[in-house]
């Protein structure tokens, strides 16, 4: 679902206090960046091709048009007052301080942070706890004070090293225009051929390196072996096809560049900790449940902004 947030004409950021029985938004995306801080709730978090449990203290930054949704544990759907969602959700546009972020050196860490958010960023509980009071304070601020406070929070997130990226490296709809840079050429070749048999020796010859030197170069630049990187791209593509739900497991296996089902299942589970069938079923079960509940008249209960 394409969510329309319509921030223009109001403010550079929106800060919402969420208080309701359970999350109801289905699998969706929007152009705006989103920062989500879970104060009270637990369940599963879906971001692009990544699935994992979330709990209190979960702090995640999502990039523009990155598909996502939060699905509560089943206990949240039994009208038990002990189980309730409390969260702070912040949205800000893609042109937020765009000139400063692009050209001013003091904004460089934030620029890097926003670029990384294209894959979704989950911050450590330590970071969440330290920034939690500031995030709550945003609810009580208005105008420029709120914006400046938020920039400080972004800067703190940008400077911490306590985070992990969620979506796989290959989860992106398209690639940038490739320059003459050697590594860019390598990535372009891999991206163009990873669904077919691709040999390290062939790629090495395209950039004028011998295989052993290229192998060392590639690992130094990416932190992964050539085989690991290609395999991750194939798994990322398989995840997209599984989410779309238009192909059988066997079709996805060969479409993703694998030559047999057993190898596909083994590699997929190694990277995602789930079999392809479980991955697809878990995603579609959660998405169907939350979509169904959202259309059955469930309402969101929000306290006025600023009230905790």
N, C-alpha and C positions, 0 to 999 in steps of 0.2 A: 504494500500500500504506500502511495506517495502522500506523505503528510504535508499539509500546507500550514506553515506557521505564521506567515505574514508579519514579520517584524518591522517592516518599513513604516515610518511615520510615527513610531511609538518610542522606541529606545534602542540603543545599540546592543543591549542584552536583555533577556527576560529571565527572571529568577522565580521559580514556582516551588511552593511547599505542597507536596503531595501527601494526602492522608485519605486512604480508602481501603476497602477490604482486600483487594488484590489488584495486580496489574491487569489491564484489559486491552492495551494496544496490541494488535497482531504484528506480524512480521512487516516492518515498514522502514522507510528511509525519508530523508529530507535534506535539502541543500545546506542547512545550517549545521554548525558544530554543536555538539551536545556534551555536557558534563553532568554525570549522574552520581550522586552520593547517597548510598543506601544507609539510612539510620536504623530502620527496623524492617526486616523482611528477609526471606530466604527462598531459594528455588534454583532455577537454571537460567543462565544468561546465554543468549544466542547473539553472536556478532559475526556477520559474514559466514565463513566456514568454520567458525570456532564455537564450541559448546563447552561450558563448564558450570559448576555450582557457584552461586553467589550467596553472600551472607551479610550480616550487619558490618558496616565499615567498608563495603565495596565502593570503590571510587574509580570511574571509568570515563575516559575522554574519547568521543567518537568523531571521526572526520566527516566531511561533507559527503552525503549520499551513501553512507555506509549502512547497509541493512542490519537491523537489530531488533530484538525484543527481549523482555524479561518475563519469565514464566514462573509464577509462584508454585510452591509445594502444594500438594492436594489439600493439606490442612487449612489453607487459606480460603477454600471454597465451601466450607461447612458452616459458615455464619457463626464461627466461634470468635467472640470479642477479644480473645487473647492473641489472635493472629491478625495483624494489621500492617499495612504498608505505610511507612513514613520515609520520605525521600526528598531530597532537594534536586531539582532538575534545572539546568541552566542552558539556554540556547543563545548563540551569537552568530552573526552572519559571516560569510566567507570574506567579505571586504572589511572586517573588523580591524581597524588600525592598519589597513593593508599597505599604505605607503611607508609608514614607519617600520613595519615588520619586514618589508622588502628591502629598504635602503639604509636604515639606521642600525649601526652595529650593536647598540645596547639591546635591540630587539631580536638579535640573532638567535638566542636560545629559544624564544617563543616561536620563531619561524621554524626552527628545527622540530619543536614539539608538535606544531600543527601539521607539518609534513608527515611525521610519524603517525599522527592520529588517523591517517587514511586507512591504517590497519586496525585501529582501535587500541587504546592503551589502558591497561589495568595497573593501578598504583598499589604499592604495599599498604598494609594496614597501618604501619607506622606513619606513612605520609598522610593517609586519610585522617588518622587521629589528630595529627598536628594541624591540618588545615580545616578540620571540621568546624571549629569555632568561627573561623573566618567565613566559611561558607554559610553558616547560620546567620552571621552578622549581615551578609548581603541582603537577606530578607527585610532588614530594617532600614537599609540605606536606599537613597533615591538619587537620581540624576548623576552628576559627575562623580560624587563621592562613591557611589556604587560601582561605576565604571573603573575608577582608579583602583579601588579595592580589588576588583576582579582581575585587573592587569597584574597586580602584585601576586595574586593567587596563581595566575598562569605562569608568571616568572618562577615562582617556587616550584611548580610542577616541572617546568622546563629544566631547572637546575638539579633536580633529584636524579639519582641513578637507580632508585628503587621502583622499577616498573617492568612490565613485560608487554610485548606486542601480542595481539590476539589473533587476527586473521593471518593466514599464511602469506608468505612473500608474493605468491602468485595470484592472490585474490585481488585483482583489479581489472576493470572492464577494458582498459586499453593501456598502451604504453606511450611514453613520451617520444618525441622525435629524437632519434638517436644521433648523437654527434660523432665526431671522428675519434673520440676517446676509445682506447683499446678495450677497456672493460665494457663500455656501452656496445661496442660491436659484438663482443662475446654474448652479452645478454640478448641482443637482437637475434643473433643466430639461434640461441637456445629457445627463445620465445617463439621463433618461427618454425621450429622443428621438433619440439619436445614430445609431440604426440606420435612421432615416427622414431625409428631407430636412430639414435644420434650418438656418434662416437667422439670420444675425447680427441683422438688423433685428427679427426676431420676438422673440428673446431680450431684446434691448435694450428693446423696448416693454413686456415683462413686468415690468421693474424700473424703468420710468419714466426711461429715458435715451435720448438720441438716438444713432443708430448710430455716429457718429464719436467721441463722448465715450465710449461703451461700448467701442469698439475700443481706445482708449487705456487705459481703466481695466482691461480684461481683460489686456492685454499687461503692464501694470505689475504686476498681481497674480500672474500665472502665469508670466511670462517667455516666453510664446508667443502667437502670434496665435490668434484664435478658430478659424480654419480648421485650423491645425496641431494644436490641442488636440482638436478633434472627430475629425480624421483619426487621431490617436494612439489615441483611444478605440476607433475602428472596427478599427484594426489589432490592438489588444490583445484585442478580442473575437474577431477572426478567429483569432488565435493559440490561444485557448482551444478553438475549434471544431476547428482542425487537430489539436491534441493529443488531443482526444476521438476523432477518427477516424471519426465517424458520418456525415459529409456529404461530398459531392463538392466539388471546388474551386469549381465554378460555383455550387453552393448556398451555400457559405460567402461567396462574393463578394456575392451579393444579400442574404443574411441579415445581413451586416455593414454594409450601408448603401451599398454601391457600385452603380453603375448599369451597369458593363460590366467584362468580364474584364481587358482590357488596362490599364485605369486601376487596377484592383485589384492586378494584378501589379506595375505600376510603383510604386505607393504602398507596397505591402508590402515590396518590395526596398529602397526608400529608407529605411524605418524599421528593417528587420531585417538588411539586407545579403544576404538570401536570397530566392529565389522561394518562393511558398507550397508548391509541391511539394517543393522541397529542404528547406524547414523541417520539413514533416511527415515526410518520409523520414528525415531526419537524426535527428529525435527518436525515431521508432519503431524505427529500426534499432538505435540505441544502447540503448534501453530493452529491446528484445527480446533483444539479445545479453547484456546484463548479467543479465536475469531468467533466461535459459536457463542461463547458467553458474552462477548461484546455486543452481539446482535440480538441477544435475548432481553435487552432492556436493563442491563446492569448500568448503574450510574457511578460516576466518579464523585467522591466526597472530598472536597478540598476546604480546608480552613482558610480564612483570609490570609493573604500574604503577610508575613511577619509574625504570625502566631504559631508557636510551637506547642 
